[in-house]
């Protein structure tokens, strides 16, 4: 397991301007970004054992993070 946070800048290199524009113009997208950050923080805390959780819960968090990331990618593709 990686204990490196999956920041949006790492996950979407070169797209931070587009993310910012969509965030300020689309409240739903802004909420999606907040959800990503919250889940990503939870995953990072679990992976680093700062706030350990059971393996199944950690896997579910990672799946949720991936689902949100896919939604962000779709929104970015639709906006371009």
Secondary structure by P-SEA (a helix, b strand, c coil): cccccccccccccccaaaaaaaaaacaaaaaaaaaaaaaaaaaaaaaaccccccaaaaaaaaaaaaaaaaaaaaaaaaac
